[in-house]
Amino acid sequence: MKTLLQTKVGDIVARNYHTAPVLTTHGIDFCCRGRVTLEEACQRQQLTPEILVSELEEALQLPDAHQDQPLGLPQLIDTIVDEHHAYLRATVPALNTYLEKLVKVHGQRHSELHEIKTLFFEGSEHLLAHLKKEELILFPYIRAMVESQEKNYPLARPHFGEIDNPIQMMEVEHQTEGERFRKIAQLSNHYTPPEDSCQTYQVTYALLQEFEADLHRHIHLENNILFPQAQRLFADFTFK
């Protein structure tokens, strides 16, 4: 048990994604705050470690398809872009439309909708800009590092200096959006539609919940898997 308690939360989920719902159920953020140990997370949430460790050990025994076929950095980037970036871009317009409609129809009786709409509109705008920075700056350089290593040709030091610089920026932005969605979840009673809700209301909350779950998976892949591997690779480089 002691070994698991001393393991970073993000590393536990990276080992087996079946541990993610266990941590989420206990209120532990494994993506944006994944660099604290399980013991520290338990202390913050005032949890009994023995119970949580038992549940995590059980989850770690389950087969994880992602771990059975670990991806190289270029393939991991492809997964992030093709699945999670694409999902975000496809889903934001629909959610913007639904939230606009909900505020117009139900905003007077459910004032929290106004803040949910504002939070989502602001968050989605920042996320779309965030994706572009990853796709145009950080991800291409990670690909270049891998290709340079595989083909044994020299690579120039990036214009951003150290790879920690863009990574830290991305992680700060991840943290900001994680906090924003925690607020949306609280305002929406964890995506529970009120009794007088219409079908659009129910669909919107279900879609918001799905969006947050995808964002957690997306941030986890970057913060806990892609970025640490890219940092280790960068540290091994001798630049021309």
Residue pairs with C-beta under 8 A, 6 or more apart in sequence:
1 49
1 50
1 53
4 12
4 38
4 53
4 56
4 57
5 37
5 38
5 39
5 42
5 49
5 53
6 37
6 38
6 39
7 37
7 38
8 34
8 35
8 36
8 37
8 38
9 23
9 28
9 29
9 30
9 33
9 34
9 35
9 36
9 37
9 38
9 41
10 30
10 31
10 34
10 35
10 220
10 223
10 224
11 34
11 224
12 19
12 23
12 30
12 38
12 56
12 60
13 19
13 20
13 23
13 30
13 31
13 34
13 220
13 224
14 220
14 224
14 225
15 60
15 67
16 59
16 60
16 62
16 64
16 67
17 64
17 66
17 67
17 217
17 220
18 59
18 60
18 62
18 64
19 30
19 56
19 59
19 60
20 30
20 216
20 217
20 220
21 59
22 52
22 55
22 56
22 59
23 29
23 30
23 41
23 56
24 30
24 216
26 45
26 47
26 52
27 45
28 41
28 45
28 47
29 178
30 216
30 220
30 224
31 174
31 178
31 216
31 217
31 219
31 220
31 223
31 224
32 171
32 174
32 175
32 178
32 179
32 219
32 223
33 41
33 175
33 178
34 220
34 223
34 224
35 223
36 44
38 49
38 52
38 53
38 56
39 49
41 47
42 48
42 49
42 52
71 79
72 146
73 142
73 143
73 145
73 146
73 226
73 229
73 230
73 233
74 142
74 143
74 146
76 221
76 225
76 226
76 229
77 139
77 142
77 143
77 226
79 221
80 134
80 218
80 221
80 222
80 226
81 135
81 139
84 214
84 215
84 217
84 218
84 221
85 131
85 134
85 135
85 218
87 214
88 124
88 127
88 128
88 131
88 211
88 214
88 215
88 218
89 128
89 131
91 207
91 210
91 211
92 124
92 127
92 128
94 207
95 120
95 124
95 204
95 207
95 208
95 211
96 120
96 121
96 124
98 200
98 203
98 204
98 207
99 113
99 116
99 117
99 120
99 121
99 204
100 117
101 200
102 113
102 117
102 200
102 201
102 204
103 113
103 114
103 117
105 198
105 200
106 113
106 197
106 198
106 201
107 113
107 114
109 196
110 194
112 187
112 188
115 183
115 187
116 184
116 187
116 188
116 208
119 180
119 183
119 184
119 187
120 184
120 208
122 180
123 177
123 180
123 181
123 184
126 173
126 176
126 177
127 177
130 170
130 173
130 177
133 166
133 169
133 170
134 170
134 222
137 160
137 166
138 163
138 166
138 167
138 170
141 158
141 163
142 226
142 230
142 233
144 155
145 155
145 230
145 233
145 234
145 237
146 233
148 154
148 155
148 237
149 233
154 239
154 240
155 237
155 239
155 240
156 239
156 240
157 239
160 166
162 234
163 230
163 231
163 234
164 231
167 227
167 230
167 231
170 222
170 227
171 223
171 227
174 219
174 222
174 223
177 215
177 219
178 215
178 216
178 219
181 212
181 215
184 208
184 212
185 191
185 212
188 205
188 208
190 209
191 205
191 206
191 208
191 209
192 205
193 201
193 202
193 205
194 201
197 205
